[in-house]
Amino acid sequence: MRPNELEPYLGFALDYPVAGDEVRRRLGLVEVTAPGVDATTTIGDLLAPADDASFDSATALYEHLVCNLDERHVGRKFYDDRGGQAASTDGPRDEHNVSF
């Protein structure tokens, strides 16, 4: 499942409030896919940093999971549609990577 499909899924799959252990038990093997690459992460892996957390709503659980996604789930790295980047950044510069 894609990250943007996760919040509605969590809303109907669980009753809230819910403990992290219950989420891990019921949905731990559900895979979250990274866009454009053959990479997945399970909900159980994303919950690992929350040892004994409890979630009051699907939104709280979704935000926790999304915050633990790795860089493979990030869109275009170093993209900034608001102007050039600072010279000290180690990424591509907007002047060289123009996209229309």
C-alpha positions in Angstrom: 0.0 0.0 0.0 1.2 3.5 -0.7 1.8 6.0 2.1 -1.2 8.2 1.0 -3.5 5.2 1.2 -2.5 4.4 4.8 -4.6 6.9 6.8 -8.0 5.8 5.4 -7.0 2.2 5.8 -6.0 2.7 9.5 -9.3 4.5 10.1 -11.4 1.4 9.2 -8.9 -1.3 10.2 -8.7 -0.5 13.9 -10.8 0.9 16.8 -9.3 3.8 18.7 -7.6 4.4 21.1 -5.3 1.5 20.3 -2.0 0.3 21.8 1.1 0.0 19.6 1.3 -3.7 20.5 -2.2 -4.3 19.1 -1.4 -2.4 15.9 1.7 -4.5 15.5 -0.2 -7.7 16.2 -3.0 -7.0 13.7 -1.3 -4.9 11.0 2.4 -5.5 11.6 2.9 -7.4 8.3 1.1 -4.8 6.1 3.6 -3.4 3.6 4.1 0.3 2.8 5.7 0.7 -0.7 8.1 3.3 -1.7 7.3 5.1 -5.0 9.5 4.4 -8.0 11.6 1.7 -6.3 11.2 -1.9 -5.3 11.3 -1.3 -1.6 8.7 -1.9 1.1 8.6 -1.4 4.8 6.1 -3.1 7.2 3.9 -1.3 9.7 5.6 -3.4 12.3 9.0 -2.0 11.4 7.7 1.6 11.4 6.2 1.0 14.9 9.5 -0.3 16.3 10.6 3.1 17.7 7.3 3.3 19.7 7.8 0.6 22.3 4.7 1.1 24.4 2.9 3.9 22.5 -0.8 4.4 22.4 -2.7 6.1 19.6 -5.9 8.1 20.1 -6.9 8.3 16.4 -6.0 7.0 12.9 -4.4 10.4 12.2 -2.1 10.1 15.2 -1.0 6.6 14.1 -0.6 7.7 10.5 1.6 10.6 11.5 3.8 8.4 13.6 4.2 5.9 10.8 4.9 8.5 8.2 7.5 10.2 10.4 9.4 6.9 10.5 9.5 6.3 6.8 13.0 6.3 5.4 14.4 8.4 2.5 13.2 5.9 -0.2 9.7 7.2 0.5 10.7 10.8 -0.1 9.9 12.4 -3.5 12.5 14.3 -5.5 15.4 15.1 -3.1 16.6 18.7 -2.7 13.7 20.0 -4.8 12.6 23.5 -3.9 10.0 25.3 -5.9 10.5 28.5 -4.0 13.8 29.6 -5.4 17.5 28.7 -5.3 19.2 26.8 -2.5 21.9 28.0 -0.2 25.4 27.5 -1.5 26.3 25.4 1.5 23.9 22.5 0.7 25.4 19.3 -0.7 22.7 18.6 -3.2 21.9 19.6 -6.7 21.4 23.3 -7.3 18.3 24.7 -8.9 20.3 26.6 -11.5 21.6 23.2 -12.9 18.4 21.1 -12.4 15.6 23.1 -14.0 12.3 21.4 -14.4 9.2 22.7 -16.2 
